């Protein structure tokens, strides 16, 4: 037998309550009496529902007729439930919640798991989806995106046929040394409008170059570096990965159900990503590294890309160039240019980036050092 548990008794389906005591009988009955010893209620233990122990919250015993007994005595409630053979494992949970080292460890594990979900797992899932995307979906998204940009941002090209032919020849020469090879990409010309001097890739291999960018070119290797950079975005499906990261659920439906109606929803995201040049630091560095490798294979120096980047930066933002975005994920031009100049001497080892986690992030790849 346990000592009577002090608390209050609520009459069936009513807010009115009186001081009361709860106890267990020898035949596993919960008995509730008032202060004079009058039995207010009695019910079999199996028909009583009780709340688990949670910090200092009031414990409650619900009786089958709608009556209720409440108490703040957690230890007494546990003793009563133990006598009734109804004690659950809430006491262990309560102890864990009260243990600050356990709580801090749990918080640290949760933060680490959240970091790797957003920084590692989600990009890995987006990359997997991008590589599983069938060409028809990529082509549909590209066509819809280009039509949207033509309607709201881009203009018809004003480049002369000779200029277009010259650019196309350089593009074809670059494609022959890029990852996808000749025939994997196509070049289209547009007036930049509010986008200005720019080039961007679409998921199906289309590379759009604005007239304003062509007019800034002073060396064939500069624009070849731009083409090689955009072709790398195509090879690694960077546009699709960005779209999938922003719309993982509809992307999954497309892959597993073939529901093409979801493509329009995802396509609505792509034009804004292009206008904002919203590639991540990792994607831009990967495209720069691939572009540098392509230029070296063509017998050119990657530093031509650096000079072109810096000149465009001053064209867009003035003589001092665009300020670095310390909180943004997009790499600043000065860092990209410095890396591209180093690429003149050969590829930069991946392990070197792992030693600078403030630039590359703490990745599973770096932790494994493979």
JOGI-V299309 format. One line per field, one symbol per residue. ss: DSSP state (A for helix, B for strand, O for the rest). psi: psi as a letter, one per 40 degrees, with the letter a starting at -180 (. if undefined). burial: 1 if it has 9 or more other ideal C-beta (glycine too) atoms within 8 Angstrom, else 0. A space follows every 10 residues. Layout:
ss->???
psi->???
burial->???
This chain:
ss->OOOOBBBBBB OOOOOOBBBB BBBBOOOOBB BBBBOOOOBB BBBBAAAOBB OOOOOOOOBB BBOOOOOBBB BOOAAAAAAA AAAOOOOOOA AAAAAAAAOA AAAAAAAAAA AAAAAAAAAA AAAAAAAAAA AAOOAAAAAA AAAAAAAAAA AAOOBOOOOO AAAAAAAAAA AAAAAOOOOO OOOOOBBBBB BOAAAOOOBB BOOOOBBBBB AAAAAAOOOA AAAAAAAAAA AAAAAOOAAA AAAAAAOAAA AAAAAAAOOO AAAAAAAAAA AAAAAOOOOO AAAAAAAAAA AAAAAAAOOO OOAAAAAAAA AAAAAAAOOO OOOOOOOOOO OOAAAAAAAA AAAAAOOOOA AAAAOOAAAA OOOAAAAAOO
psi->iiiihiaihh ihfiehiiii iiihidffih hhiadeehhd ihiiddehhi iihhbfihih hhideeiihi iegddddddd dddefehafd dddddddehd dddddddddd dddddddddd dddddddddd eehidddddd dddddddddd dediiiieii dddddddddd ddddddeidd iheeiihiii hdbedahiii iideehhhhi ddddeehehd dddddddddd dddddefddd dddddegddd ddddddeege dedddddddd dddddeffii dddddddddd dddddddeei hdeddddddd ddddddeade ihiigdeieh iidddddddd ddedeiihhd ddddegdede igidddddf.
burial->0100101111 0000000001 1111100111 1111000001 1010100101 0011000011 1010001111 1011011111 1111000001 1011011000 0110000000 0000111011 0110111011 0010001111 1111110111 0011001010 0011001101 1111101101 0001101111 1100111111 1111111111 1111011010 1111111111 1111111111 1111101101 1111100000 0110111011 1011100010 1011111111 1111110101 0111111111 1111001000 1000000001 0110111111 1010000100 0011001001 0010010000
